[in-house]
Amino acid sequence: MLRVVSLILLILLSSAPAVLADPQLGDDLETCRERKIDLPTRFTACENLLGSDRVTGKDKSIALTVRGFTLLNKRDFDHALEAFAAARDADPDNMVALDGQAQAHQRKGQDDLAMADYNLALQKRPNYGGAYNDRGTLYLRKGALQSALDDFNLAIKYTPNLLVGHTNRARTRTFMKNYDGALADFADAQKIDPNALQIPNHRCVTFAAMRRFDEALADCNNVLGKQPKNQYALANRADAYLAKGDLDSALNDYNAILEMNPNNVRAHAGRGQVFERKQDLAQARADYRAAAFALTPFDEIDVAMARTGARSRLAGLEPKTPSTRSTLRRVALVIGNGAYRNVHALSNPPRDAKLIASALRDVGFQTVTISTDLSRDQFFETLRSFAADAEKADWAVVYYAGHGFEIGGVNYLVPVDARLAVDKDAETEAVALEQVIAAVGGAHKLRLVILDACRDNPFAPTMQHTLALKLVDKGFSNIEPSVGFMVVYAAKHGETAMDGDGNDSPFALALARDVRQPNVEVRKLFDIVRDDVWLQTKHVQQPFTYGSPPGSEDFYFVAGK
C-alpha cells in the first residue's frame, strides 16, 4: 500500500572523512556516511563499523541512526528507539536521530511522545524541512488539517525539492477542498520527479473529489498499467468509480483487492458502501465490521479514514437488539486446522475442535459449527457465514486451534494452504485476528474469541525476514480489543501453547472440562482455565485473557440451579 510518506531515509548526517590507516574502515565509513547510497548497503557498512567498535562521536551516531531507520522500516519500533537514543547519546546535536525517534513513537501510536520529539527537533533546528514534513503527517492523521498544511508549507520552504512535501501538501489541500492548490503541488512534484508513481496515485483521489472522473481514472490506470497489483491504486480507482456512481466497476475493483488480500481495510470499507447502496444491508454490515475493528494503536491516514467511515456507517445499520426472550440464543464456530500442506501437520487441532464443539453443545449452544482443515478462501467464507449467524444471536463464540503467530505487529491465524516464503506474505495468505473478531461483532451480548493457536511458527526457518519478528517464533503479540469483546489466548503473548502428551491439548482439555461447571461467570471461568493449564503443564503454559464482556451483565455457560 502506498502510504503517507515520511522523510525517513534521505536526510542522514554526514561529516568530513578522517585520515584512516585501514582501507576497509575507510570504505565502510565512506559508505555509511553517504546519503545517496541505498539504505541496505549503508546499513551493512554501518553495522561493520559498529560491530568492530571502530567509530566514535558523530560517525558512531550516524551509524546508529542508519540502524534505527532500518529497524523502523522493519516495524521493530522498540529496537529502533534504542538505536536512535544511542545515536543521540553519541551526538546530542543529531536531529535526524531525534526525528527518527519521533517517527518510531508515532508508529507505536504514542502521539504525545512523537509530537514532543518533533517539537524539540524543530526547536533546535528550525530550518529542518524533513521534521516539518514528518510532523505534518502526524497532524494529518489526527485530522488537524491547517496545522498539517502549515508544516508542509515549511517543509517545502526549507527543502524545496522535497517530493513528499509537495505530495503530502497536495493531499492535505485535497482534504481541505483546495483542489487548484493540490493540482499545483502535483505539478511541482512532477518537476522534481516526473516518473514518481505516487503523483498520479494521489492525484487520482484529487480528480475524483473534483468529480473529474475521466482524469481520475486515467491517473489510476496509469499506475495500474505499471503495477497491476497495486492495492492502493486499485482502492483509489474503486473509490473513484463509487463516487461516479458506477457501482459494478467499483465492486469489481474492491473484489479484486480482497481476492489478493482478504484483510484489506479500505476494500472492505468501500465494498460496504457499494452493498449499502445496493440495499444488501447484511453484506454491508459484514464488510463494515471487517473494516471497523483494530487491534494495533496506529493506522496510516487512508486506513484510519476507512475505519472511521466504516464504524460510522455500521452504527447506522446495526439491527435492533432482539426483544427479551426466555432462552438466550448462543452460537459458536469451532475451527481445527491440522492438515497443513506446506509445513508440518498438527494432529491435535482437529481433535481439540471436536472436543470443544461437544462441550459447547452439552452446555446448550443452539448452533455449533465445526470446521476443520480450512484453506484461506474457505476460512474467510466460513467467517462470513458465521458473522451472519452472530447477528441473530446473543452470544457468539469462535474457538480456533491450529498454527497462529504474530508478524510485523499483526496477529494471524494460518489456513492449511498458506505459503509464507516472505514474512509479508502473511497479509495475503493468512487471516488477521481482526477478521475473526469482526465475525463475532454482530452478537448482542457476549462476543468471545478463543485461540488455542500459540504454537511455534513452522515457516520461520525458511521464511525471508523483512519485518520485525520479535514474536514470530513464539505465539501472538498482546492486543487491546474494543470494549465488549473478550479474546482468550491459550498461552500468554510471546509464549507457545503445548500440544500435550495425549490426544488433546492441555488448554482444550481444561476448557472442555471447566466450561461445564455450573454458576461460574465467564470472567472467573477463564481464570480457572488458566490455573488448571498452569498446573497441568507444570508452570510452562499460562493462558491469558484480553478485554472483557460488557460489565452490566454476568454471563454463564451453565447457569446455577
Secondary structure, 3 states (H helix, E strand, C coil): CCCCCCCCCCCCCCCCCCCCCCHHHHHHHHHHHCCCCCHHHHHHHHHHHHHCCCCCHHHHHHHHHHHHHHHHHCCCHHHHHHHHHHHHHHCCCCHHHHHHHHHHHHHCCCHHHHHHHHHHHHHHCCCCHHHHHHHHHHHHHHCCHHHHHHHHHHHHHHCCCCHHHHHHHHHHHHHCCCHHHHHHHHHHHHHHCCCCCHHHHHHHHHHHHCCCHHHHHHHHHHHHHHCCCCHHHHHHHHHHHHHHCCHHHHHHHHHHHHHHCCCCHHHHHHHHHHHHHCCCHHHHHHHHHHHHCCCCCCCCHHHHHHHHHHHHHHHHHCCCCCCCCCCCCEEEEEEECCCCCCCCCCCHHHHHHHHHHHHHHHCCCCEEEEEECCCHHHHHHHHHHHHHHHHCCCEEEEEEECCEEEECCEEEECCCCCCCCEHHHHHHHCEEHHHHHHHHCCCCCEEEEEEECCCCCCCCCCCECCCCCCCCCCCCCCCCCCCCEEEEECCCCCCCCCCCCCCCCHHHHHHHHHCCCCCCEHHHHHHHHHHHHHHHCCCCCCCEEEECCCCCCCCECCCCC
